[in-house]
Amino acid sequence: MAALPDGFQYAHDGSHAFFAQPIERSLNDKREYRLVQLNNQLQVLLIHDAEADKSAAAMDVHVGHLSDPDNLQGLAHFLEHLLFLGTEKYPRENAYKEYLAQHSGKSNASTSLDNTTYHFEVGHEYLEGALDRFAQFFIAPLFNADCKEREIRAVDSEFKRNLQQDSRRQFQLAKTLSSPQHPYWHFSTGNVTTLEEEPTKAGIDVRSELMQFHAKYYSASIMRLAILGREPLNELVQWAVEKFSAVRNLGITPPAYPHGPLTANELLRTTFLKPVKNLRSLVITFPYPDQTAHYTVQPARYIGHLIGHEGEGSILSLLKRKGWADKLSTGNSSGGIGFEFLKIVIDLTPEGLARYEEVVLVVFQYIMMIRQQGLQAYIWDELSSLSSIAFRFKEKSPASNYVTSLVRIMQRGYAPEWVISGADLIREYNPGLIQASMDVLEVDRWHCTVVAQDMAVVPGGAFTCKERWYGTEYHVAPVSASLLDKLRNLSPHAELHLPGPNDYIPRNFDTHKLPVVTPLKAPTLLKHTALTRLWHKKDDIFWVPKVNLYFQLTTPLVLASPANFVRSVLFVKLVKDSLTEEAYSAELAGLKYALDVTVEGIVLKIEGYNDKALVLLQTVVERIKHLQVDVQRFYVLLEQLERQYANFAIEEPNRLAMYVMSQLLQEKQWTYSEKLEELQGLTPHDIQAFQPWLLSRLQIEGLVHGNMGEEQALEACAMVETILAPTRPLTATELLPARSVLLPQARCVHEQEVPNATNVNSAIEYYFQVDYHDGSKVFFEQEGAELAWRRERSALTQIVAQILQEPCFNQLRTREQLGYIVHCTTRINAGSTGLRIVVQSERDPRFLQSRIEDFLVTRIGTMFGEMTEAEFVKHVRSLVNKKLETDKMLKEETTRYWEQISSKVYDFAQIPQEVAAMQAVTLSDVKVFYQIWMHPASGLCRSLQVHMRSQALGPYSEMEEVDQSKDRRSPPIVDVMVKDIVQFKAGLTLSKAPLPVDILSRHDAPSISIRSTL
């Protein structure tokens, strides 16, 4: 038998080897683990989770686009696409996705620099069938020639979807400008040029090259597999052996790169990059040694902690005081085996952009300071302690996410006993190694990128070059001699210093755990007055020392006008900005807050360890009440918000389509242009004067959920009430919820141009409103009848969406290749429910409309006509299983309760009641539902479409054709062309407002604290 890694020994039957020592896991983790190595050298981590609703598996192949041939860039990514389309055992190309869709599952894959990861999740009863299909992709994929051209189009569509994304453009430009002697320069995604046009001209058979790539790299020896299921570990091991032992082993090791892609030719250069959106940032990139071998020390974590700190004495604190920056982040990013980068990213103000060299100086002054002071034991102790606390109380994540993260960790070469904990824990105190890692950050070994549209900062005043793939305009110049001279003669900065001890580190982790037979299904109403409602649930499931404190400060002022809305947003931004230093310490210690403006008012959330939660709550609420507007920061944040609103027009067309659809359907929604206009001329005094008005009249509704008892929950609520001290509560009329418009019985279409003239993509959202009644046309005589009707209609809509998801994707994306983004989901608005199909494509939206309607009539009409009861039951069961999934972590449970509380519906029994409604739905019900509400020819159908049309298509002329190809078609039918959104909505009736399931007025003592469980 072959030699085994340390700690492994062969099983009695010789079919595999297993790691014989315990695997370190969190004390909060009740799952069981076993690490095995099959005889083909494939290492597999098996996870037994007796409570799993979903089973999952992931396979990582330690090869990515760094290994693409120079003349076939994007090949690894193309292989990832083509691999899933049929195997010798399961030749039908959508057999895998169809199986998953019918059993509460889904799948995905991704290609990175030197990893390609495939993963799926599925209802726990169906793991073996999914594993059998999954394994075949790595044993006998077909790489069907009939799919090749279609999937090249899919890769090209994905590339074109990303053309206007600044993050992609920056990433590719950094690659393009790296050393041409290193494969890092490759174009990672690929497109029709690299995968079809150029290979065809060169006489290259792309499918043949793909199969050679697969034969060269897809070896069990560089693969890692993780499987999570309810089955006992022995059974999971047996499945792994049976299904994956046939994966071919070439005995190879992963490709490695002993030298990085930044050489002397690329260092000490500044790249000036013109973004699509109005962005301003400075990126300092250091070539960094591969840190994988140092995982017990994690020196880059110590360095990143200090450089990225936001407290007093930090880089960011100083830059904000000078008015030069808004945000800073730092960390090491992996490259391939053998090289990494350490990047410092700073978001600049206009003044900071003009002084970017001074910003660079501040960064290097801080690096000099931490290098000179050396490793500080108290900082290392804090980091080590916090990592231990976080690991000790680590909560579950969704099964698919968990196995995906594990297979990537398995590729890092950690000790087998630390395969789960290796990335989380800092184990070793090694001052010499940390100091050596600091010393790498030299003033003569870095690259600078300045991202801005302003050409005034560019030497010569012009972007002189254009990147080939994304068309990014840029200019490269040496770092100035004056800056280099200052860097080589640095002196300390008096305002920069190391952070002090962190007072937010938790000390008390007692959860007062008690035996619980049946956990509570809903929170308890602890307090109900004219001003306040407080809901509470002591955690009786997860038993972690954490709490979630959520408070909604409801005020109709926020949505009363666009002027009020933007004032509210600016007020909240100023509060958050003023809390940066204090809140950062809390966040490092596992306690964070969020403060956001919604259509109802302001929402405050405190999440994390309960030990210091009330301290942070008091700090935030007092700042809300007593904020003194900083004039300098006001103008910085005002300009930031202006850019944010203006940049929305550059978003992807599918996002714009969904935004316009919401604008059409919502009773009241201010547009970005309206909000942008209201920002003009605002002053610090305006916000200071608005603050007391905003807080003067409120309704406060809170949820305290987690490791906090009733007494402390009431203390938290009293704290919010006392500090904010609103003058009086809101009236019942002021608390009426928002509603939606009710569409006419017609096919309505609204067309807009995509504002970004350089975006080649168009999009459509095709929406069917199905939850139709306005209270006058439907009369419910019995109490609860309306709620039952609502649940039945919701159940039908969700079932139809479940049935349509896979065939919609398979037909419109996989077969017709309309675009990379295709999905079919429900859309829920205040007071109405519907179903939508969204497509983003280079094709004209009118053509997309015709293809969607053809799909609904031909494909779906036929499918419903042929569907058997057994097939229908599979779909219902799949949806029911998704609904009945248990919460994996405290926050998931909190979110469920908060959705009911913040919507003022309080339907805490929604899930079991919806499940009951779904189980009562018949195939006949669904067919009738489809014919009435979704068939394009139905006279009762109420549909609304938003067409976002690319300017690249040119204006409509005397257009009878909707396709730009030779395929001539008559224009699709439109009953109502919506030219003016306001006028359209003005002529429609409104839905009934969402009403509470449990009428809270039954608590007839509004001036006293009471307890009642709904």
N, C-alpha and C positions, 0 to 999 in steps of 0.2 A: 504493500500500500504506500501511497505517496506521503511525503512528510507533511505534517500538519502545523498550522500556526501554534504558537505557545498557548497552552491552556485548553486546547481542543483534544478530544479523544473520540475514537470511532464508536459508533453505536454497535450493538451486538450483531445486527444483521449486515453490517458493513455498508449500508446504503447511504450513510452520511456521517459526518462528525459533528459533535456538539461541544459548546464551550462549557466546561465543567464547573466553573466558579459562579458565584452569585453576580448578577448584574445590578449595579447601583441604580436606584430609582428614588423618586421623591417619596417622602413619608406619606404624602397625600395621594399617592398613586396605588390603587388597589389591583391594578392589572398584573398579569403574570407574563414573564418574558422568557424566551429561549433563543439563543443565537446558534445557528447551525451552519455548516458548510457542506454543500452537496459534493458528490464525487467529481463534478465538473468544475469545482472551485467557486461556484456561485455561493456567496454568503447570504443567508436569509435570517431576518429577525422576525420571530413569530410572537404575536401579542394576543393573549387570551383576555378578553374583556367580557365578563359574564353579563354586563348591563348594556352592551352595545346594541343600539337600534340599527346602525349601519355598520356593515363590514367594509373593509377597504384593503387595497393593495397598491404598492408603487414599485416601480423598477427604475433605477437610475443606471444609465450607461455612461461611463466616464470618458465620453468623447463629445465634442461640440464643434462649433463653427471654426475654432482655431485649426481644426484638422481638415477643413475644406481644401480641395485642390485650388491652386491659384487661378486656374482657368474654369472653375465651376463653383464660384462663391455662392453660398446659400444651400449647398448640397446636403449638409447635415440637417438643416431645417426642412428641406424638401423630403428627406427620408422620414423625418418625424411625421409629416403629413401623410405620406403614402403608406406607411407601415400599417395603419389602422384599417385599410380598405381590403379586407379579405385575407384568409389563410387557406392552406390546403384542406384543413379539417372543417373550417367554416368559410366557404368561399364567397357567400353573399356579402357584398361590401358594407352593408349597414347592419349585419347580424349582431355584432357586438353592441353597438349603440342602441339598437332596438331592444335587445335583451335587458340592458341596463334601464332604459326608459320604462319598460314594463314592470320593473322591479325596484322602483324608488331610487334608481341610480343615476350616475352621471360619470363622465370621464373627461380628461384633458391631458395635454402634454406640452412641454416647453423645451426649447433648445437654447443653451447659454454658451459661454466661451468654451468650456470643456466638460459640460454635462448635458445629457438629454434625458429628461425625466417623464415617465408615463405613469398615470395613476387613475384609479377609479374608486367609486364607492357604490354600494348596492345594499338593498334590504338584507338583513343578516341571514335570512333563510336561504338566500340565493348565492352565497359566496362561492360555493364549489363550481357552479355553472359559470359564473363570471371569471373565476380563476382559470378554468379550462380554456375559455376563449382568449383570455389575456395572455396566457402562456404561449399560445400558438403564434402570436406576433413575433416572439423571439426564437421560435423554432422553425416555422415554415410559412413566412409571409409570402403572398403572391406577387406583390409589386406589379399588379395587373397593368399591362401596357395600355389597356383601354382607359385607365384612370390617369395616366401620366399627364397628358395635356391639361386635363381638367384640374388636377391638383397644382400644376404650375400656375394656372390662372388663380387658384386659391392663394398660393404664396404671393403672387403679384398683387392680388387684391388686398392682402394683409399689409404688404409693403405700402401700397397707395393709401390705405387707411392711416398709416403712420407718417405720411409725408409731411404733414403740417405740425407734428408733435415736436416741440422744442427739445424735450428730453432725448428723443431718438436722434434728432439732428446733432445735438451736442455730443452724444455718445459716438455716433459714426464719424463726426469730424475729428474727434480725439483719436480714433482708430486710424483714420485716413492719414493723419499727420504724424503717426508713430513711425518707427523705423521700418522701412520696406524690407529689411532683412528678417523681420519677425512676423509671424502669421497674425499677430494682433491687428494688423492693418486691414484684414479681410472685411468685406461687406457681409454682415452677418445674416441678414434676412434672405437675401437673394430676390430676384424678380424675373420677369419674362426675358429680360436682356441677358442675365447671367445663366439662366437655366434653359433657355430655348434659342434665342436669336444668335448669340455669339457662338454657342456650341454647334449649332447647325452650320454656320459659316465655316467653322473649323473642322467639320466632319466628325464631331464627337457624338457618340450615342449616349445620351444622358441617362437613360434607364440602365444601360450596361455599366456606366460609371457608378451609378447609385448602388447597384448590386455588388460591385467590387468594393465600394466603400463599406457596405454592410458586411461583406465577407471579411474585410480587413480588421474592422473595429468591433463588431457586435459579438463580443466574446464573453462567456460567463465569468472569466477571470477578472474582468473590469466592470462587472455588473453587481449591483446590490439590490436586494429585494426585501420588502417588509410586507407582512400580511397580518391584518387585525381581524379577529372574528370572535364569535361567542364560543366556538368549538374548543374543546380541551386542547392543550398544547400538543399532545401526542397525535391528535387527529390533524391539526394544522401542519405539523411536521410531515405526516404521511402525505398530505396533499402536495406540499412543496416538493417532496421527493418524487411523487408520481408525475407531477405535471411539469416540473422545471428541470429535471435531470437530463432531459434531452436537449437542453440549450447547449449549443456547440461551445466547446472550450478551445481557444487557440493558445492558451498559456501566455498571453501577452500582458504587459503592464500598460497603464494609461500613458498617453503622450505627455512628456514633460518638457519644460522650457527653462534651462538653467540661467538664461539671461532675460532680462525684461525688455520691453519694447521702447523704452525711453533711453536713448544714448546721448552722448555729448552733442550730437546734432540737433536733438529735440529739446534739450534742457536749456534753461536760461533764455527761453523764448516766450513771448506773449502773443497769444492768439486772440484777436478781436473778432467776435462772432456776432452776426446780426440775427436776432431771433425773430420768429414769426409774431409772437405776442410781444407786448411792450414790457420786457423784463430787464432787470439790471442785476447782475451778479458778478462776483469775483470768485474764481476757482483756483486754488493753489494745489498743485499735484506733485507729490514726492514719489519717486520710484521707491518701493519698499520691499524688503525681503519677505519671502513666503513665511507666514507666521504659524502654519499648521503644526510644526514640530514643537512649538512653544505653548501649546494649549493649556498646560498646567499652570503657566504663569500669566499668559495673555497680556504681554507688555503693551500692545497697541490699545488695549482697553483702558489701561491706566493713562496713557498719553492722550487718547481721545477724550477721556473723561475731563481732563484738565483744559485742553484746548477748546473743547466744546461747551465748557461750563458757562452758565448764564448769570451766575451770582455776582456779588460785589467783588471787584478786583479782576474780573474776567475780561477777555478780549471784547466780547459783545457788550458788556456793561460800559466800557470805555467808548466804544464806537457809537453806541446809542446816545451817550451824553454829548458827544461831539456832533451828533446829527448825521452820521455817515452810514449807518447800517440799521437794518430792521431785524435780521435773523442770522444765525450762524449754526452750521452743523459740521461735524467732522467724523471721520472713521476710516478704518482700512477696508478697502474693497478688494476682493479676491480677483486675481486674473486667471492664470492657469497654474498648473503645478510648477513651482519655481519662482513665481513673481506675484507681487501685489502692488497696490497703490495706497498711499494715505492721502486723502483729499480733505481740504478745508473749503467749504462753500459759504460765501457771505452774500446775503441780499443787500444791495446798496441803495442808498437814497440818491437823489440827483447830485447832492454835494459830495457824497461818498464816491460816486462815479468819477466826478471831476478830480477827486483826490485819491484815486485808487492806489497810487504808489505809497501814499502815506498809510493807507489801510494795510498794505503789505508790510510796511515797516512795523506797525503795531503787532502784527502776527508774529514776526520774527523776534521782536522784543520779548514777547511772552514766551516763545520757545527758548530763547536765551535764558530767561529767568528760571523756567522749570528745569532746564539742564544744569544751571549753576547751583540750584538748591538741592538737586538730587532727589532720590526717592524719599518721600515722606511716609513714615510708618503709619501715621494716623489716617492718611488718605488710602493707603493700601488696605489697612484694616477695615475701613468703611466699605470699600469696594468688595472685599472678600466677604464681609458680613452680609451686605445687601444681596450678593449673588447667592449666598447660602439660604437666606430667608426666602428669596424669590423661588429657589428650587424646592425648598421644603414645602411651600404652599402652592406649588404650581398646579393649575387646574387643567382639566381636559380641554382639548381643542377638537373640532370636527375630525372624524376618522380619516378622511381623505387628506386633510391638511397635515395631520400627525404623521401618517406613514410617508408622505412626501418629504417632510422635513427630516425624518429619520434616515431615509435612504441617502440623502445628501450628506448627512452627518457621518453615515457609515463609510463614505468614500474618503474621509479625512484621515484615516489611519489611527484613530484613537485606540487606546488599550481596550480590548473587548469588554472588560468589566465596566468601562466608562462610556460605552457606546451611546447611552442615553444622556448621561450627565456631563460628558466631556466639554460641550460648548457652553454649559451654564456655570460651572463652578471654577473659581480661582483657587488653586490648591497650594501653590508654591511661592514662597517669598524669595525673590531672586533679584536683588538690587543691581547686580552687574548686568544682567540681561536687559532689564528695563532701561538702565542708563545707556547701554549700547544701542537700544532701539530709539532712544531720544537723539543720540548722536548722528543717526542716519539723516535727520532733518537739517541738512546743511544749506547754507546760503548760496552755495554754488551748484546745487543739485535739485532744481525744482522747475516746474513749468507753470505759467500763468495763463489763465483764460479770462477775458473780460467779455461778458455777455451784455450787449446793449444795442439798441437801434440808433442811438445818438452817434453820428460819425465824427463829432467834434473831438472825441477822445481818441480816435484812430489816427496814428501818425500818417500824415499826408491827407487826412480828411476823407478817405474813401476805402471801402471794402474792395480789395483788388482781385480777389479770387472767388471761385465758386466750386463747392464740393460736388463731385460727380453724381452721387446717387440721390441726395436730398435737395441739391441745389442751394445749399446753405452758403450765403455770402460771408467772406471772412478776409482777414488780413493778418499776416504773421510778421512780427518785428522782434529784434533782440530786446531783452530786458535792458532798459536804459543804463548808460554808464553811471549816471548820477545816482540812480537807485542802487546799483551794485556797490558803488563806493560807500553809500550810507549803510548798506547791509553788512559790509565787511568791517565797518567801524561803529558797530552798534553800541549805544549806551542804554542803561536801564531806564524804564519808564516808571516814574514814581507812583502812578495810579494803578499799576498792574501788580497783583499779588495772588498768592494761592488762596483757595477757598478755606474758610474756617470749618470747624466741626458742624455736622448736619444735625440740627435739633429735631428733625422730623423722623429720624430713624425709629421704627417701632420697637418697643420693649415688651409689651404685654400681648401674648398670643393665645390667651385662654379663650376657648369657645364655649365653655360650660356645656359640653356635649351631654345629651340625654338620650336614652333609647326612645325612638319614635317608630310606632307601628305604621301610622298613616300620616304623611306630611300634610300640612294644610294646603288647600288648593287655591287659596286667594288671600290677599292681605286683609287685615282688619281695619275698620275705620275707627281710629282712636279719638279723633277730634273733628267736630263738625259745627262750625259757627258761621255767621254771616260773612266773616272775613276769611276763614281758614278751614280747609279740610286736610287732615293728616291720615295717611294710610301707613300701616306698619305690618311687617312680617319678620319675625325672628327666624333666621336661617335654620331650617330643620332638615336640610338635605346634604349640603356640601361641607359644613362644619369647618370653614376656613375663617381666619381672623380678619375678615374683610367686610366692608359695608358699602352700600350704594345709597347716597342721600340725594334725592331728586326733588327739585322745587320748581314749579311753574308759576311765574308771576304774571297772571293774566291781566291785560289792559287793552281795551279797544283802541287806545291812542296809537299804538304801533302801526296798525293797518289803516288808520283813518285817512291818511294821505301819503303820497310818496315822500313828501318833506318829512313827515313824522318818522317814516320807516328809515330813511337814511340817517336821521338824527339818532335814532335808537341804535342803529348799527355802529355809528361812529362812537357813541357813548360806550357801548360794550367793548369796542376795540381799544378805547382809551383805558378802560378799567383793566382789561387783560394786559395791556402794555405796561401799565404801572405796577402790576403784580409779578412781572417776569422774574425778578431776582428771588423773591420769597417763594413763588410757586415752583421754581425750578428745583429748589432743595427738597420740597415735598415730593415732586415727581421722581427724583432720584431715589427717594425712600419708599417708592411704591404707592404714593398717594397723589392723585391728580384731580384737577377740576376742569370743567368745561362750562363756558358761558356763551349762549347763543340767542340770537333774535329769531323768533318764529312768527307766524301770522297771528298767534294768540298773545304774544308778549315776549317775555324773556324766560329762558330755561337755564337753571343752574344745576349742575351735577357734580357731586363729590364722589370719587370712586377710589377704593383701595383699602389699606389696612385701617382698621377702626380705631387704633390706639390714639392717633392724633387727628382723626377726621373732624372732630368738632372745632379743633384749633384752626384748621384750614377753612372750615365753613365760616367761622366768625371773621377771619381775616378777609375773605372774599366779600361777605355781605357788608361788612363795614366799609370796604372800599367802594362798593356799589352806592352806598348811602352818602359817603363823604368825599367822593372823588373831587379833587381839585385839578382842573384841566391844565396840563402842561402845554404851553403855547407852542414850543418847538415840536414836541411830539404830535400835537394836533395836526400841524401842517404836513408832517411826514406821513401820518396815517391817512389824512385826507387824500393826499396824492396817491397813496397806495390803493385806497378804495376806488378812486377814479380809474386807475389802471385796471383794477380787478373787473369793474363793470364794463369798461371798454373792451377788455380782452375776451369777454364772453362771446362776442361776435365771431371770434376766431375758433371757437370750439368745433368739435366734429359735427357734421350735418345731422347725424342721428340724435345727438344731444339737443341740437337746436330744434329739431322736429318735435321732440318730446316736450321741450320747454314751451313752444308755441301751442302745442296741444293743451297743455295745462292752462295756458293763458285763455284759450278758447272755452275751456270747460269750467274753470273756476269762476265763482261769482265775482271775486275781486282779486286781481293779481297785478301788481305794478310791474311794468316792463323795465328792462335794464336801461333803456334810453330815458325813460321817465325818471328813474332814480339818479342816473348820471346828471341829468339837467338840474335836479334839486341840490346837487353838491356844489354847484357854482355859487360862489360868494359866501359860503358858510364861514363863520368865524368861531374861535374858541368860546366867545361869549354866548353864541347861540346854543352850544352844547351845555355850557354851565347853567344857562337859564332853563333849558329843557329838562335837565335832570330832576329837579323837585317836582315839576309838573308830571313827568313820566311816572314817578313813584308815589304820587299823592293819593291815587285811588287804584286799588289792586284787589284781585282775589288771589290768595296764596293757596296752592294745593301741592302737597308733598307726599313723597313715598320714602319711607326708611326701611330698607330691606337688607338683612345680613346679620352680622354679629353685633347687634345692638338691641337692648331690651326696650320695653315701653317707656321707662322713665327717661332714658337718654334720648329716645325718639321725640318725646314731648319737649325735652330740653332743646333739641335742635330746632324744632318748630317754633318754640317760644323765642329762641335767639333770632330767627328770621323775622318774626312778627315785631319783636321789640326794637330791633335795630332799624328796620325799614319804616316802621310806624306810619303806615298809610293813614290818611285823615279819615277815610270812610270806605266801606266796601263798595263793590259794583252793584248795580241794579240787575234784576233778572233779564231785562231787555238787553242790557249791555253784554250779557253772557251768552246770547244766542249764537250758536255755532255757524260757521260758513256753510254755504250750499253750492251745488253745481247746477249748470244749466241742463235742461232736458232737451235732447235733440229732436228735430222733426222726423217724421217717417219719410226719409229721403237719403240720398247719397250726396253728402256735402263735402266739398273740397276747398281747401285754402292753399294757395300757392305763394311761396316766397323765394327770392333768390338767396343762395348762400352768400353771406356778406364778404367772405374772404375770396377775392377774385382768383387766387392761386390754387384753391382747393378743387381738385378734379372730381370729388365725390358729391353725389346727391343723396337724398334720403327720403323715406316715406314712413310715416306712422299711420296705419290704417286701423281705426278704432271702431268697435261695435259696442254701442251702449245697450245693455240688456236689463239693467235693474230699473225698469221704468214704471213709476207711478207717482202722482203728485198729490195724492190724498183725496182728490175729487173724483178720480176715475176708479179708484179701488177703495172699497169701504170694508173695514174689518170690524165685524160685530163682536167677536169674542176677544177678551183680553189675551194678549200673547199671539194673536193670529198674524199681526203684521210682522212681528219678530220671526215667526215661523216661515212666513213668506220670504222675508229677507234672507234667511239662512238657506232656504231651498234654492233661491235664485243664485246665491253665492256658491252653493255646492255645485249646481249645474255649470256655472261659468268656469269654476276651477277644474271640473272633470273634463270639460271640452278643451280647455287649455292644456291639460295633461295629455289628452289624446293627440292634440295637434302638434305638440312641441317637436317630436322626432320627425314626423313626415314633413313638417314645414321646413326644418333645417335640411333634411335630406333632399327635398325637391328643389327648394329655392336656392340653397347654397351649394350643396354637394353636386347635384345633377345639372341645374341650370347655371350655376356659377354667377348668380346675380351680384354677389358681393360677399365680403368677409363677415359682415355683421348681419345676422339674420336671427330673429328670435320671436317667439310667440308667448305672450304672458298675459295675465290679468292686469287691468289698470283700475285702481280704486281711488275714487275722488270723494270728497265730502258729500254724502247723500246719493251717490250713484256708483254703479259697478259696471265694468265692461271688459272686453277682451281686445287685445291689440296685436298686430303683426308689424314689426319694425325691420326695415331693410336699408342698409347703406350700400351704395353702388355707384359705379361710373355711369350707369344707364340712366336714362331720363325717368323721373318719377311717374310720368303718365304710363310709361311702359311697365314700370314696377307695379303700378296699380293693375294693369291688365294681367300681369303674371300672377299676382296674388289672387285676383278674382278667378282666373282660370284654375289655379290650384284649389280654391275653395269649391268650385263647381265640379271640376273633373276629378281631381285626386281625392278630395275629402268626400264629395258626394258618393263616389264609388266606394270609398273605404267604409263609410257608414252603411251603405247598402249591403256590403259583404261581411261586415263585422259580426262575429259570433258572440253569443252570450259569454263564452269562456274568455274570449279576448277582452270583452268589455269589463268583466270582473277583474281581470289582471290590472287594467288601468285604474279602476276604482281602488283596488287593494293597494296599488303602488302609491296613490295619492293619500290614502288613509294612513299608510305606514309613515309617510313623511310628516303628516299632521301630528301623529302620536309619538314622534321622536321625543325622548326625554331631554331636558336641558343638560348641557354638558358642563356648565359653569354658572356661578352665581349671577353674572351679568345677563346671561340668556334668560334666566327666570325673571330678573328685574325688568328686562326689556318687554317681556310679555305683559307684565302687570302695568308698566308705564304706558304702553300703547293704549290700553283700555282707559287708564286714568286721564291721560293727556287729551284723548279724543272725547272725553266726557260720556263715553258709552257704558263703561263699567261692566262689560260682558265677560266676566272672569271665567264663565263656563263656555266660552265661545268654541273652543277646540272640540270638546266632547260632543257638544250640540251640533257643530258642523259635521263631524264624523258621522253622527247618527243620520243627519240629512243626506250625506253622500251615500251612505249604505242603503238608503231608501230610494235612490234614483235608479231608474231602469234604463235600459238601452233605448227603449221606445221614447222615454222622456228626452234623452239626449238628441235623438233624431228629430223630434219635433222642435226642440230648442234650436238646433242648427238650421232647420228650414225656416223658422220664423225670424230669428235674430241675426243670422250670419249669411244666409244664402243671398248673394248679390241681387237676385231677381225677386226677393221677397218684398211684398208691398208694405210689410210691417218693419222691415229692417231700418234701424236708425244708426247710420254710420257717419263718421267724420274722418277726413284724411287731411294730413298736413304734408305738403310736397315742398321739400327744400331742394331747389334746383341749382346745380353748379353753373356758375357763369361761363365755365369752359364749354358748355353745350351751345352757347349762343342763344339769341332770342328766338322765341317761337315765331315762325312766319305763318304762311297759310298752311297751318299744320294739320294734316290729316293722318300723318304717320307719327307714331310715338316712339318708335325705335330708331336709333341712329344707324342700324345695320341694314342689310338688304331685306330683312324681314318686315314687310309692310303690313301694318295693322290699322284698323280704324280707331279713332280715339275712344277711350273708355267712356262709359256713360257717367254723366255728372248731372244730378238734379238741381243742386244749389251750389253755385260758385261763390264762395265767401270772399268778398273783396274788402270789406271793412269789418274788423273783428268786433268793435264796439257796437255797431249797428246790428250785426248778426246776433250778438248776445242780448241786445235790448229787446229784440222781437221774440225771445224765447221765455218760457216759464222756468221756474226754479224747482229743484227737487225738494223733497221734505228734508229738513235738517236731521242729522243723526241724533236720535233720541236715546237717553240712557235706558239700559235694560232694567235697572233697578232705580226707581224714582227716589232720589235722596231726600226729597221733602218729607218722606215718611218719618225721618228723624226729627220729631216735632219739638225738640228743645234746642233751637239754634244758638242759644247763648251759653250753653254749657258743653263741657267735654263729655263725650259718651263713647261707648264701644259697641260696635255691631259688626258682625261678619256677614258679608253678602254671599 
